Amino acid sequence: MGNVIETKGLNVGYGPIHVIYDLDFEAPEGEVTVIVGPNGVGKTTLLKAIMGLVTVYSGQVLFQGKDITRVPPYERTKMGIGYMPQVGNIFSRLTVEENLKMAAYTIKDQKMIEDKLELCFTLFPVLKGFLKRPAGTLSGGERQMLAESMVLMRDPKVMLVDEPTAGLMPKLVNDVLRKLKEMADTTGLPIVLVEQRARRALEVGDVAYMMRGGRFTFKGTAQELLNHPQLTEMYLGAVEARELRHVKE
């Protein structure tokens, strides 16, 4: 199995502010790759670097083996890198239907658009009943379903998802993450998931990275990280570590 996304010796920042240091990262085809760690350690910055939205000081970003380090963001989208940011991921004044059709603007094949719509309704059947509703009237969980569907409408080859459970009520967190896993299993779409809720994210992941201070402190399977309470206690704090110990028990 190859890697859909790789970074090699990646150094990234915002102007003079260095955030990511010498990062080697791999996201395999057909897997859910989870990146966890405290706030402010560079998780979101890594996704932005893959999308070309931050300054790369040195190193490489590769997509399906091709160096895209200097490729502009809009070209990366056309190549098949789908990005779901944490905020601003829907058009709240447009209807659900308009959002979905807007997302497919690069696709000229009407049959493909119809097939993608059907896939979205299969994965998120609730959206079919909301087609004429303004997206801004949806609940937090429904908005995330719409945002995920909008990425799917672009026919991506990989999906980057940034903190999809941020701001959601606890009872919706598991639903959103389970839907991401269902999407991956149903379509074979590789997903790179950045998530603050480590335990829940690792439960749906295949590959796992732990991040701190712009560097990786762990790389392995999601299950291996779930079984490392000392590591999580060091980097995520005692509360999260207790959650992970509970899963192991």
C-alpha positions as CSV (number, residue, x, y, z in Angstrom):
1,M,0.0,0.0,0.0
2,G,1.4,3.4,-1.0
3,N,1.1,6.8,0.7
4,V,-1.4,9.3,-0.6
5,I,0.3,12.2,1.3
6,E,3.9,12.5,2.5
7,T,6.1,15.2,4.0
8,K,9.8,15.1,4.1
9,G,11.9,17.2,6.5
10,L,9.1,19.8,6.5
11,N,9.7,23.2,8.2
12,V,6.7,25.5,8.2
13,G,5.6,28.7,9.8
14,Y,3.7,32.0,9.6
15,G,6.1,34.6,8.4
16,P,9.0,34.6,10.9
17,I,7.1,32.3,13.4
18,H,8.5,28.8,13.0
19,V,5.8,26.2,13.9
20,I,6.7,22.8,12.4
21,Y,10.2,21.4,12.5
22,D,11.7,18.7,10.2
23,L,8.5,16.8,10.0
24,D,8.3,13.4,8.2
25,F,4.7,12.4,7.8
26,E,2.9,9.6,5.8
27,A,-0.8,9.1,5.2
28,P,-1.4,5.6,3.6
29,E,-4.0,5.0,0.9
30,G,-7.3,3.7,2.2
31,E,-6.6,4.5,5.9
32,V,-7.8,7.0,8.5
33,T,-4.7,8.8,9.8
34,V,-5.2,10.6,13.1
35,I,-3.0,13.4,14.4
36,V,-3.6,14.2,18.1
37,G,-2.0,16.5,20.6
38,P,-2.7,19.6,22.7
39,N,-3.8,22.9,21.2
40,G,-1.1,25.0,19.5
41,V,1.4,22.2,18.7
42,G,1.1,22.5,14.9
43,K,-1.6,20.0,13.9
44,T,-3.7,22.4,11.9
45,T,-0.6,24.0,10.5
46,L,0.4,20.6,9.0
47,L,-2.9,20.4,7.2
48,K,-2.5,23.9,5.9
49,A,1.0,23.1,4.7
50,I,-0.4,20.1,2.8
51,M,-3.0,22.5,1.2
52,G,-0.4,25.2,0.5
53,L,-1.8,27.8,2.9
54,V,1.3,28.5,5.0
55,T,4.9,29.3,4.3
56,V,7.2,26.2,3.7
57,Y,10.7,27.2,4.8
58,S,12.2,23.9,3.6
59,G,11.3,20.3,3.0
60,Q,8.8,18.7,0.7
61,V,5.0,17.9,0.5
62,L,4.2,15.0,-1.8
63,F,0.9,13.9,-3.1
64,Q,0.7,10.5,-4.7
65,G,4.5,10.6,-5.0
66,K,4.6,14.0,-6.8
67,D,6.3,17.0,-5.2
68,I,3.6,19.7,-4.8
69,T,5.5,21.9,-2.3
70,R,5.2,24.9,-4.7
71,V,1.9,24.1,-6.2
72,P,-0.8,26.7,-5.4
73,P,-3.8,25.7,-3.3
74,Y,-6.4,25.8,-6.1
75,E,-4.3,23.4,-8.1
76,R,-4.0,21.0,-5.2
77,T,-7.8,21.1,-5.0
78,K,-8.1,20.2,-8.6
79,M,-5.6,17.4,-8.1
80,G,-7.8,15.8,-5.5
81,I,-6.9,17.1,-2.1
82,G,-10.1,17.8,-0.2
83,Y,-9.9,20.1,2.8
84,M,-12.5,20.6,5.5
85,P,-11.4,23.5,7.8
86,Q,-12.5,23.8,11.3
87,V,-14.6,26.9,10.7
88,G,-16.0,28.6,7.6
89,N,-16.6,25.3,5.9
90,I,-20.1,25.9,4.6
91,F,-22.0,28.9,3.0
92,S,-24.5,29.7,5.7
93,R,-26.8,31.9,3.5
94,L,-27.1,29.3,0.7
95,T,-29.4,26.3,0.9
96,V,-28.1,22.9,1.5
97,E,-28.6,22.0,-2.1
98,E,-26.8,25.1,-3.3
99,N,-23.9,24.3,-1.0
100,L,-23.6,20.8,-2.5
101,K,-23.8,22.0,-6.1
102,M,-21.3,24.9,-5.4
103,A,-18.8,22.3,-4.0
104,A,-18.9,20.4,-7.3
105,Y,-17.9,23.4,-9.4
106,T,-14.9,21.7,-10.9
107,I,-16.8,18.6,-12.1
108,K,-18.3,18.9,-15.6
109,D,-19.8,15.4,-15.8
110,Q,-23.5,15.8,-14.7
111,K,-23.7,12.0,-14.1
112,M,-20.8,12.1,-11.7
113,I,-22.4,15.0,-9.8
114,E,-25.7,13.0,-9.5
115,D,-23.7,10.0,-8.3
116,K,-21.9,12.0,-5.7
117,L,-25.1,13.5,-4.5
118,E,-26.6,10.0,-4.1
119,L,-23.5,9.0,-2.1
120,C,-23.8,12.0,0.2
121,F,-27.5,11.1,0.8
122,T,-26.6,7.5,1.5
123,L,-24.0,8.5,4.1
124,F,-26.0,11.4,5.5
125,P,-29.7,10.7,4.8
126,V,-30.8,13.6,7.0
127,L,-29.5,16.1,4.4
128,K,-31.9,15.0,1.8
129,G,-34.8,16.4,3.8
130,F,-33.0,19.7,4.2
131,L,-32.1,20.5,0.6
132,K,-34.1,23.8,0.5
133,R,-33.1,25.0,4.0
134,P,-30.5,27.7,4.5
135,A,-27.4,25.9,5.7
136,G,-27.1,28.4,8.5
137,T,-30.2,27.0,10.1
138,L,-28.7,23.5,10.6
139,S,-27.5,22.2,13.9
140,G,-23.8,21.9,14.6
141,G,-23.7,18.2,13.8
142,E,-25.8,18.7,10.6
143,R,-23.4,21.5,9.4
144,Q,-20.5,19.1,9.8
145,M,-22.3,16.5,7.8
146,L,-22.9,19.1,5.1
147,A,-19.2,20.2,5.2
148,E,-18.1,16.6,4.8
149,S,-20.5,16.1,1.9
150,M,-19.2,19.2,0.2
151,V,-15.7,17.7,0.2
152,L,-17.0,14.5,-1.2
153,M,-18.8,16.4,-4.0
154,R,-15.3,17.4,-5.3
155,D,-14.4,13.8,-5.9
156,P,-11.3,13.9,-3.7
157,K,-8.5,11.4,-3.6
158,V,-7.7,12.3,0.0
159,M,-9.7,14.3,2.6
160,L,-8.1,16.5,5.3
161,V,-10.4,17.1,8.2
162,D,-9.5,19.7,10.9
163,E,-11.2,19.4,14.3
164,P,-14.7,18.3,13.1
165,T,-16.0,18.0,16.6
166,A,-15.0,21.5,17.8
167,G,-17.9,23.2,19.5
168,L,-20.2,20.2,19.3
169,M,-22.3,18.9,22.1
170,P,-20.7,15.7,23.6
171,K,-23.5,13.5,22.4
172,L,-22.8,14.6,18.8
173,V,-19.0,14.0,18.9
174,N,-19.2,10.2,18.5
175,D,-21.8,10.5,15.7
176,V,-19.6,12.9,13.6
177,L,-16.5,10.7,14.1
178,R,-18.4,7.5,13.3
179,K,-19.7,9.0,10.1
180,L,-16.1,9.9,9.1
181,K,-15.1,6.3,9.6
182,E,-18.2,5.1,7.7
183,M,-17.3,7.4,4.9
184,A,-13.7,6.0,4.8
185,D,-15.0,2.4,4.9
186,T,-17.7,2.9,2.3
187,T,-15.7,4.8,-0.3
188,G,-12.1,3.7,0.5
189,L,-11.2,7.4,0.7
190,P,-8.1,8.1,2.8
191,I,-8.7,10.6,5.6
192,V,-6.2,12.7,7.6
193,L,-8.0,13.7,10.8
194,V,-6.8,16.3,13.2
195,E,-8.7,16.1,16.4
196,Q,-8.4,17.4,20.0
197,R,-10.5,14.6,21.4
198,A,-7.8,12.0,21.2
199,R,-9.5,8.9,22.6
200,R,-12.5,9.2,20.4
201,A,-10.5,10.0,17.3
202,L,-8.1,7.1,17.9
203,E,-11.1,4.7,18.2
204,V,-11.9,5.4,14.5
205,G,-8.4,5.7,13.2
206,D,-5.9,3.3,11.7
207,V,-2.6,5.2,11.8
208,A,-1.8,7.6,14.7
209,Y,0.6,10.4,15.3
210,M,1.1,12.4,18.5
211,M,2.4,15.9,18.1
212,R,4.1,18.3,20.5
213,G,6.0,21.5,19.9
214,G,5.9,21.1,16.1
215,R,7.3,17.6,16.2
216,F,6.0,14.1,16.3
217,T,6.5,12.3,19.6
218,F,4.8,9.1,18.5
219,K,4.0,7.3,15.3
220,G,2.3,3.9,15.1
221,T,-1.2,2.4,15.0
222,A,-4.1,4.0,16.6
223,Q,-4.5,1.0,18.9
224,E,-0.9,1.3,20.0
225,L,-1.4,4.9,21.0
226,L,-4.6,4.0,22.9
227,N,-2.5,1.6,24.9
228,H,0.1,4.2,25.8
229,P,-1.4,5.9,28.9
230,Q,2.0,7.2,30.0
231,L,2.6,8.9,26.7
232,T,-0.8,10.6,26.6
233,E,-0.6,11.6,30.3
234,M,2.7,13.4,29.4
235,Y,1.3,15.2,26.4
236,L,-2.4,15.4,26.8
237,G,-2.8,15.7,30.6
238,A,-4.1,13.5,33.3
239,V,-7.8,13.8,32.3
240,E,-7.3,12.5,28.8
241,A,-5.0,9.8,30.0
242,R,-7.6,8.5,32.4
243,E,-10.0,8.3,29.4
244,L,-7.5,6.2,27.5
245,R,-6.9,3.9,30.4
246,H,-10.6,3.3,30.7
247,V,-10.7,2.2,27.0
248,K,-7.9,-0.2,27.6
249,E,-9.7,-1.7,30.6
